[in-house]
Amino acid sequence: MSAKHSEYNGLISSGSPSIPPNSFSVDRFRPPARRGPVVSCGLRVNASSRARSFLNEFNRFVRSHCERPPIGFASDGPKKVLILMSDTGGGHRASAEAIKAAFSEEFGDAYQVFVTDLWTDHTPWPFNQLPRSYNFLVKHGPLWKMTYYGSAPRLVHQPHFAATSTFIARFHKLVTRCYCPSTEVAKRASKAGLKPSQIKVYGLPVRPTFVKSIRPKVELKRELGMDDDLPAVLLMGGGEGMGPIEATARALGNALYDDNLGEPIGQILIICGRNKKLANRLLAIDWKIPVQVKGFVTKMEECMGACDCIITKAGPGTIAEAMIRGLPIILNGFIAGQEVGNVPYVVENGCGKFSKAPKEIANIVAQWFGPKSDELRIMSQNALKLARPDAVFKIVHDLHELVRQRSGLVPQYSCVT
């Protein structure tokens, strides 16, 4: 908390003590007897001393005049948490809502959590249109790639400085905490100048429902209208149903049907998100294998729990959720720039593969559901090793501890008028 003395004096009612200024000067309206220069001196104390002095005076004022402490300091009411994000893709809001849900689940009404879209709600036109433009650009990959890389500087001049990380602008040295989803990101944060006490490697916050145990796979399949016995692949393209979903689904429909036996060897669960046109086209196809087409779903943990592998773009939230469920991942695309690094993370850790070709993707799944079932099992184990299901709870408990430590800044009062 910081304040100017003038503001503090205005806060106090008439007759209340005021804080003496932190500076003094020789009165220039009464010149000294001997002619000479007017002297002006200032006593400057550091910010912490000024804050401490202000708090001491404020505490004395509260003890003398307040029946209960003012809201926002030592109040018994719920503490407020503000999460600033932007709806550029569904992952940002999903993580924010996950933190909000975890606060509610762990601490009940002790916290009020507000999720705010900083760009849309608090910037003027045309900046408040940027999230909408983002969704358009990512649906048109070449245009987004041209915008992302075309605006990058061709030459960067750094005189008298050693080489620094290209990610340095993504970390701020003055933050109290920097929650990193992996050790790789933590290393970048450290390289950017953050201290070990600022860095916590907890994982990516996902919905608390992913932490809870789910019902048996057979039960989930029946509820979703799927075949009880056939292995299943989950095909999705985020909340907007982006990517080559239809082409991949058609390729899977052929690859997962055994012409010699005249029967399917697998089934597909397709999540189209808000893309109703895509859902209608898929529903109109005469499939040779069991296929379930869903729109926007809110219980993704159950959809993943009913399947044996997943095909998706390289969104970090979906990857984290798939790892918690132990699903081998086939990445079929990524957004230029921010999602590029997710591909080698999945592939090099042995929990998935990458391909943009629908036929190649379909053949990988057919092999997993057939002669290469051992590879599917090993990748599932690797995914579980990387999973951090309790990340969101570790984050909110760490935040709660930070709030608790700082609650002693202004003492609890029980005073009367």
N, C-alpha and C positions, 0 to 999 in steps of 0.2 A: 504494500500500500504506500502511496506517495501523495503528498499534498503540499501546497504552498501555505505559508503562514497567513497570508491575506485571506485565503479561503477558510482556513481554520478559525480566524478571528470572526469571520462573517457567520460561522456556524454557531458560535457561542452567544448565548443570550446576554442582554445588558447586565453589566456588573460582574460577569464571569472573568476569571483571570485569562490573560492572553500570553502568548509566547513572545519573549523578547526576540528581536531580529538577530540573525546570525552574522551581522556585520555592523560596523560603526564607522562614523566619519567625523572629522573636525567640522564644526558648524561654519559653513562658508558665508553665512549672513552676518557673522560677527568676526571680522578679520582681526588678526593679531595686532598687537600694538606696533610691532615693527613690520614694515612692508616686506612681503615675501610671497612665495608661491603658496597657493591653497593646497593643503595636504588632504588626501583622501585615502583611507586605509580600509581594507576588508579582511575579515577573518573568514576563511573558507574551510569548512569541515567536509569530510567525505559524505557520500550519500547515506551510508549506513548510520553514521552518527546523527545526521539530520532526521532520518526516519525514526531512530530510537528516541530522540528528544521529543519528536512529535507524538509518538505513541505514549510516552510517559505522561505528557500533558493531557492527551486525550483520555487515558485511563483514569486520571484524577478527576477529569470533568465528568466521565460516565459514573464513577462512584458517587459523585456528589449530586448528580442531577437525574440519573436514569433509574427507573424501577427495574428494567431488564435491559440486556445488551441490545444494541441496534442490529437489525437484520443484516446479514452478510458478514458479521464479525464472529461473535460467539453465540449466535442464535441457535435455539434448539430445533428450528425448522429444518426441512430437507435441504441438503447441499445441492447446488446446481452445477451441472456439467454441460458444457457447450462443445459439440463436435462439429467442426467446420469441414465440409467436404464439397464435392462437385459431382453432379450426375453425368459425368463423362464415362459412360459404361456403367454396368450394373454392379461391378465389384466394389466401388467406393461406398455406395449406399449400403450394400450388403454387410461390409465390415463395420460400418457405423451402427447399423441396426443390431448387429451381433453384440457389440459392446453395450448398447443400450439394454438389450435383453438380458445380458449377463449381470449388469448392475441391478436390474429389477429382481432377477432370480436370487442373487446373493445377498442383497441389502434391502430389498423391499422398497418402502417409501422413504428410506433415508436419503436417497438421491433423486433429483429430478434431472433427466437427461434430455437435452434438446439437440436435434440433428438439423443443421442448417446448410442449405446449398449456398455457398458464399458467392458464387458467380451469378446465379439466377436471382437471388433475393437481395443482394446488397451491392450490385454494380449497375451503372446506368447503361442505356443502349449505346453502342451495339454489343458491349461486353456481356450483357446478360443473355445474349443469344448464342454465346460460344458453346454451351453444352449441347444445344440442338444441332449446331453445325458439326460438332464432333461426331454425333451419331450418324449424320449423313456421310461424313468423310470415311468413317471406318467401314461403312457398307460398300464403299467404292474404293477398294484397296489401292489401285494405282494413283488415284487422286490424293489419298491420304499420304502415300509414300512420297509423292512429289512435293506435297506441302511440308512434310516432316523434314525430309533431307534437303529439299530445295531451299529452305530458309536457314539451314545450318551455315555457319561462317566457314569460308574457305581458308582463311588464314587467321590464326590467333597469335598475337604478339604478347609475350609475357617477359618484359625486361627484368633481369636480375632475380628471377625466381626459378626454383627447381621445378621439374615436371610434377604436375599434380594430377590427381584422378579426374577423369572426365565427369565423374558423378559428384564432384565436390559441391556443386550448387544445390544438391538435393538434401544436404544436411546442414543444420544450423548449430553453431557451437554453443549457443546460449540456452538450448532446450534443457529442461530438467531431466527428461527421459527421451530416449529414442528406442522404440520397440522394433526390433529387426525380425523378419520372418525366417532368416537362416544365418549360418555362420559366415557365408560369403558376403552378405549384406553388412553384417557386423564388422567385417574387415574393412569394407569400404568406408563405413562410418568412422572407424578408428583412423584410417588414412586421411580422412577429411578433417581431423582435429578433435574429434569427440573423445572424452575421457572414458575409461572403463566404467566408472560409476554412473555415467549417463546412458550406457548401452545395455539393453536387456534383450537376449535372444529367446523369445517365447514362442515364435511362430506367427502365422497369419491368423487373425481373429475370424473364426467362422461361427455360424449359428450354434447356440448352445445345444440345440437338438441333436447335433452330430456327436456330441459327447455321450449322450445317453445310449444305452443298449437298444437295439431294434428287434423287432419280431423276427421269427424264422423266415428264411428266404421263400419257402414254399407259400407261407401265409401271405407275404407281400405280393408274390406273383399272382395269386388268386384274386387279391383285392384289386390289382391293376388290370385284370383280365388276361393275364399271360398264361402260357403253357407251364404246367408244374414241373415237367421233366427236362425240357430243352434248356441248354445254356443261353444266356441273353447278353446282348450288347446294347449299351445305352448310347444313343446318337443325339447330340445336342449342339446348339450354336449360340448359347447365351440367351439372355432375356429377349433379344430381338430376333432370334432365329436366323443368325447370319451364317454365311459360308455355304459350301456345296453340299447341303444336307440332302437334297433330293437326288442328286447324282450318286452320292455315297449310299443312300438307302437302296436305290435301284441295283447298284453293284452288289451290295450285301444280299439282296433278295435272290440274286443268281448264285453267288458264291456259297451261300448257306443252304442250298438245295442240292441234294445228292441225286443226280439223274439216274445213276445205276440202281439205287435203292428206291427211287421214286418217293422220297420223303425228306423233310427238312432235318438239318443237323444243328440248327440254332434258330433264334428268334431275335426281333429288334423291338426296342422301346425308343420311340422318337419323341423328343421334346422340341416343339416348335416355338415356344415362347409366345410373344405377341404377334407373330407372323401368321395371321389367319389364312392368308392366301396360300402359303406353303402347306399348312395343315389340310386345307381343302383339296389341294392337288394330290397329296399323299393318300388321303382317304379315298380318293377316286380310283386308285390303282388296284388292280386285281393281283394280289400277292400270292406267291406259291408257298410262302412260309408265314408263320404267325407274326403279325406286326401290330403294335399298338401305337397310335398317334395321340399325343397329348398336347394341349396348348401351354399356357403359362401355369406352372405348378408351384406350390408353396412348400410342399414336403419333399424336397429334393433328396433328403436323407433316405426316404423310403424307396424312391426310384433307384438310387444307387445301390441300396441294400438288396434289391431284387435282381440286380445284374451282375455279370462276371467280368466285364471290362467296359471301357468308355471311349468314345470318339468325340473329341471336342477341340476347340481352338485353345490357344495357350494362355487363357485367363488364369491369373494366380489363385483366385478364390476357388474356381472349379477344380484346379489341380490339388489344392490343399484338401478340399472336401473328398475328392476321389482317393487320395492317399489315406485319409482317415478310415474310409470304407475298404481299403485294400484292393482297389481296382487298378489293374494295369491300364495305362493310358496310351491312346494313339492320338497324337496331336496332328491336326490337319490344316493348321494355319496359325498365324499370329499377327498382331497389330504391329506395324513397323515402329520401332523405337522401344516402347516400354515393355513389350512382351517378348522381345527377341531372346533375352537371356533365360527365359523359362524353358525354352526348347532343350538346350544342352543340359540344364539342370535335371530334367526328366530322363533324358536319354542316357547321360553319363552315369546316373545313379541306378541304372538298370531297372527302372520301373515303368518303362514305356518306349514307344517308337514315334518317329516323325515321318509323315508322308502327305503330300498334297494330292496324290493321284487316287481317285476313288476306287479303281480296280485293285491297285496295290493294297490299299487299306482293307478292302473286302477279303483279299487273299490272306492277309495277316490274321484276320479274325477267324477265317475258316481253318487255318492251320492251328490256331490256339484251341479251337473247339474240336480238333481232330488229333493229328499225329504229334503236334507240339504242345500238348496240354501241360507237360512238365514246365515248359518255358512260361506259360501263363501262371502257374502256381508259384514259380520262383519270383516273377515280377510282382505278384501280389504280396509276397513276403517282404520284398524290398520296399514296396510302397508303404507298408505298415511300419517299417523301421524309420522312415522319414516323417511319418505323421506326427503332428503335435495337436492332438484333440483338445487339450486343456488350455491352449494358448489364450483364448479370450478370458478365461477365469483368472489366469495368472496376471493378465494385464489389469483387470479391474481391481484385483486385490492389491496390486502394487500401487495403483492410483489411490486406492482407499488408504493405504499406509502413508503415502505422501500427504494426503489431506490430514490424516491424524497427527502426523509430525508437525504440521504447520498450524494446527489448531491452538497451540500454545502461544502463538504470536500475540494474540489479544486474550487476556485471562477471562475465565468464566466469572460473571458477576452475579451476586444475589443482593442487590441494593434496593433501598426504598427512598422515596422522596423525602 
